[in-house]
Amino acid sequence: MSGKERIMNKYAVALYDDEDILKSGIGRLQSAGIKIHDVYTPYPVHGLENLVGVRRSRLDIAAFCFGCLGVSCAFLMMWYMITYDWPMNIGGKPNFPIISFIPICFEMTVLFASYGMGLTFFIVNRNIPGSTPRIMDERATDDRFVVAVSLNDAEDPEGINSLLRDSGAVEIKQKEAAY
């Protein structure tokens, strides 16, 4: 398989028009043993991540690592400039004044952490220039709540469709996508 070929997966896409019906529908789907691929909403729905089982983000760990990199770069840069490259003795002060490094170290920590978090977020979510957006239905950005259920391993796709309809979905359609 070449780098351009993608495996197409089949999904049942159910559209809901109310967040309470969406939550109860997800509960009914999970009690029936159906694994939900993803849920798309036009605005944040409180408690949905716990209901679907979304793991806690590790973006804070990336921010800490980038912050440590920033403070290290700032400290090493100032050490090199003040003690090695251009040492000056002004008024008998030491060549390595750590206290005066604090503001620059703080600013570099914030700079590296913020840019690092932003880049990490875009790379992990595959939201970089040139990538295709991963949207199951365009109405999820307007007024609909979308639940995507994978049909690749399903023995009875029609049973899943009827269960989605019984859970309160106003529209159900099949979609093939490379995710």
C-alpha positions as CSV (number, residue, x, y, z in Angstrom):
1,M,0.0,0.0,0.0
2,S,1.4,3.3,-1.0
3,G,1.5,6.4,1.2
4,K,-1.5,8.0,-0.7
5,E,-3.9,5.0,-0.3
6,R,-6.2,5.1,2.6
7,I,-8.4,2.5,4.1
8,M,-12.1,3.5,3.9
9,N,-14.2,2.7,6.9
10,K,-18.0,2.5,7.0
11,Y,-19.9,4.5,9.5
12,A,-23.6,4.9,10.5
13,V,-24.1,8.6,11.1
14,A,-27.0,9.6,13.3
15,L,-28.2,13.2,13.6
16,Y,-29.9,14.4,16.7
17,D,-31.6,17.8,17.2
18,D,-31.5,18.0,21.0
19,E,-28.7,17.4,23.5
20,D,-30.9,15.6,26.0
21,I,-32.1,13.2,23.4
22,L,-28.4,12.8,22.3
23,K,-27.3,11.9,25.9
24,S,-30.1,9.4,26.4
25,G,-29.5,7.9,22.9
26,I,-25.8,7.4,23.7
27,G,-26.8,5.7,26.9
28,R,-29.1,3.4,25.0
29,L,-26.5,2.6,22.4
30,Q,-23.9,1.8,25.0
31,S,-26.3,-0.4,27.0
32,A,-26.9,-2.3,23.8
33,G,-23.1,-2.8,23.5
34,I,-22.5,-0.6,20.4
35,K,-19.2,1.1,20.3
36,I,-19.4,4.8,19.4
37,H,-16.6,6.1,17.1
38,D,-17.1,9.8,17.8
39,V,-19.6,12.5,18.7
40,Y,-19.7,15.9,17.0
41,T,-21.5,18.8,18.5
42,P,-22.0,22.5,17.5
43,Y,-21.1,23.6,21.1
44,P,-19.7,21.9,24.2
45,V,-22.2,19.6,25.9
46,H,-21.5,19.2,29.6
47,G,-20.9,15.6,30.7
48,L,-20.7,14.2,27.2
49,E,-17.0,13.3,27.5
50,N,-17.7,11.2,30.5
51,L,-20.6,9.5,28.9
52,V,-18.6,8.6,25.7
53,G,-15.4,7.8,27.6
54,V,-13.0,10.4,26.3
55,R,-9.7,10.3,28.1
56,R,-8.2,13.2,29.9
57,S,-6.0,15.4,27.6
58,R,-2.3,15.2,28.1
59,L,-1.7,18.7,26.6
60,D,-0.6,19.9,30.1
61,I,2.3,17.4,30.0
62,A,3.4,18.8,26.6
63,A,3.1,22.4,28.0
64,F,5.3,21.4,31.0
65,C,7.9,19.9,28.7
66,F,8.0,22.8,26.3
67,G,8.2,25.2,29.3
68,C,11.2,23.3,30.7
69,L,12.7,23.5,27.2
70,G,12.1,27.3,27.2
71,V,13.6,28.0,30.6
72,S,16.6,25.8,29.7
73,C,17.1,27.7,26.4
74,A,16.9,31.0,28.1
75,F,19.3,30.1,30.9
76,L,21.8,28.6,28.5
77,M,21.5,31.6,26.1
78,M,22.1,34.1,28.9
79,W,25.0,32.0,30.4
80,Y,26.7,31.9,27.0
81,M,26.3,35.6,26.3
82,I,27.2,36.9,29.7
83,T,29.9,34.6,31.0
84,Y,31.5,33.1,27.8
85,D,30.9,35.2,24.7
86,W,31.1,38.8,26.1
87,P,31.9,38.8,29.9
88,M,31.8,42.2,31.5
89,N,32.5,43.2,35.1
90,I,30.4,46.2,35.8
91,G,30.8,47.7,39.3
92,G,32.3,44.6,40.8
93,K,29.1,42.5,40.1
94,P,29.6,38.8,39.2
95,N,29.6,37.7,35.6
96,F,26.8,35.2,36.3
97,P,23.9,37.2,38.0
98,I,21.2,34.5,38.3
99,I,18.6,36.9,39.9
100,S,18.6,39.1,36.8
101,F,17.9,36.0,34.6
102,I,14.4,35.4,36.2
103,P,12.3,37.7,34.0
104,I,13.8,36.5,30.7
105,C,13.5,32.8,31.9
106,F,9.9,33.4,32.7
107,E,9.1,35.0,29.4
108,M,10.9,32.3,27.4
109,T,9.0,29.6,29.4
110,V,5.7,31.2,28.5
111,L,6.7,31.6,24.9
112,F,7.9,28.0,24.4
113,A,4.9,26.5,26.3
114,S,2.3,28.5,24.4
115,Y,3.7,27.9,20.9
116,G,4.5,24.2,21.8
117,M,1.0,23.6,23.0
118,G,-0.5,25.2,19.9
119,L,1.7,23.1,17.5
120,T,1.1,19.9,19.5
121,F,-2.7,20.5,19.5
122,F,-2.7,21.0,15.7
123,I,-0.5,18.0,15.0
124,V,-2.3,15.6,17.2
125,N,-5.7,16.6,15.8
126,R,-4.3,16.4,12.3
127,N,-5.4,20.0,11.7
128,I,-2.3,21.1,9.8
129,P,-2.3,22.8,6.4
130,G,-3.0,20.4,3.6
131,S,-5.0,17.9,5.6
132,T,-8.7,17.1,4.9
133,P,-11.1,18.0,7.7
134,R,-12.6,15.1,9.7
135,I,-16.3,16.0,9.7
136,M,-19.0,13.4,9.5
137,D,-21.7,15.8,8.7
138,E,-21.5,19.6,8.0
139,R,-24.6,20.3,10.0
140,A,-22.6,19.4,13.2
141,T,-21.2,22.9,13.0
142,D,-24.6,24.5,12.8
143,D,-27.5,22.9,14.7
144,R,-27.2,19.1,14.8
145,F,-25.5,16.7,17.1
146,V,-23.8,13.8,15.2
147,V,-23.0,10.3,16.5
148,A,-20.8,8.1,14.3
149,V,-20.9,4.4,14.9
150,S,-18.4,2.1,13.1
151,L,-20.0,-0.5,10.9
152,N,-16.7,-2.3,10.0
153,D,-17.1,-5.0,12.6
154,A,-20.9,-5.0,12.9
155,E,-22.8,-8.2,12.2
156,D,-26.1,-6.5,11.7
157,P,-25.9,-3.0,10.3
158,E,-29.7,-2.8,9.9
159,G,-30.1,-3.6,13.5
160,I,-27.7,-0.7,14.4
161,N,-29.7,1.6,12.2
162,S,-33.0,0.7,13.8
163,L,-31.4,1.1,17.3
164,L,-30.2,4.5,16.3
165,R,-33.7,5.4,15.1
166,D,-35.2,4.2,18.3
167,S,-32.7,6.2,20.3
168,G,-34.1,9.4,19.0
169,A,-32.1,10.2,15.9
170,V,-33.9,12.4,13.4
171,E,-31.8,11.3,10.4
172,I,-29.5,8.3,9.8
173,K,-27.2,7.8,6.9
174,Q,-24.2,5.7,5.8
175,K,-20.8,7.3,5.2
176,E,-17.4,6.0,4.1
177,A,-14.5,7.9,5.4
178,A,-10.8,7.4,6.0
179,Y,-10.2,8.0,9.7
